[in-house]
Amino acid sequence: MITVFTPTYNREDTLARLYESLKEQTYKDFEWLIVDDGSTDSTSSLIQKFQEENIINIRYYYTSNGGKHRAINFGVKKARGELFFIVDSDDYILPNALDMIWEYWNTIPQKELYSGLTFRKYDIKNKKLCGRKFHEKVFESNHVEVSNIYGDVDYATIFSTNILKQFPFPEIEDEKFVPEGFMWAQITSSYKMKYIDEIIYFCEYRDDGYTKNFKKNIKTNPKGFRISYKYTFMNKNYKLGKRMKAFIRIIQTYYYDFLKKE
């Protein structure tokens, strides 16, 4: 089974689009695991309607608002699938996405050595591939090497659930965000990752999303960002320029931490 995991917060206006894409999947052996991170809109009643249709296997949990990283930690504990595929509540996937995931996963002879698979995302608003094309259609690498070559780009990454359980996000009191890339870099430095240059995921960068609110997020979550930037700065596998930028960000986080205490 594949666990399609969706952390959501006040996204009743976009969840139906994702739901429709999941109903259209040609691969049927999956669960849709939703962790509602304290929504105040009608998300719960909308999900109940989806469940009443009884078309796909939906499991829904409501938690207090703690941020996406806490929702992921919770979801990993609850997941029943061999693979864990994070699909955000304002995005959707191709009808054959899960089929492609399962097909590529089963070409791997020693799965215990692999953290998972990485496919490509398509930016709906700008109508283009997220990032540049890969140098090969299929290859093995890790988050740091790919970041050095192609920059920091959003990918559709599917992880082995068992391996994700070994790498929970740090949960910091009074903060609600820890960058995902920091965790993916740790995981793929320990386990292989297979990269596939095929689009399976369509994303929308909304004005109220994490991507477009970087400055606000780093100011309100300096400790979470500092953990991530310290990892980058100390990791000699990153390019020097990226490590120096991380060092500057570390200083910023200490400043924002000081402002929060004032």
Sequence and secondary structure as in RCSB ss.txt:
>XXXX:A:sequence
MITVFTPTYNREDTLARLYESLKEQTYKDFEWLIVDDGSTDSTSSLIQKFQEENIINIRYYYTSNGGKHRAINFG
VKKARGELFFIVDSDDYILPNALDMIWEYWNTIPQKELYSGLTFRKYDIKNKKLCGRKFHEKVFESNHVEVSNIY
GDVDYATIFSTNILKQFPFPEIEDEKFVPEGFMWAQITSSYKMKYIDEIIYFCEYRDDGYTKNFKKNIKTNPKGF
RISYKYTFMNKNYKLGKRMKAFIRIIQTYYYDFLKKE
>XXXX:A:secstr
 EEEEEEESS TTTHHHHHHHHHT S   EEEEEEEES  SSHHHHHHHHHHHTSSEEEEEEE S  HHHHHHHH
HHH  SSEEEE  TT EE TTHHHHHHHHHTT S GGGEEEEEEEEEETTTTEESS   SSSEEEE HHHHHHHH
 S  EEEEEEHHHHTTS     TT     HHHHHHHHHHHSEEEEEEEEEEEE   TTSSGGGHHHHHHH HHHH
HHHHHHHHH TTS HHHHHHHHHHHHHHHHHHHHHH 
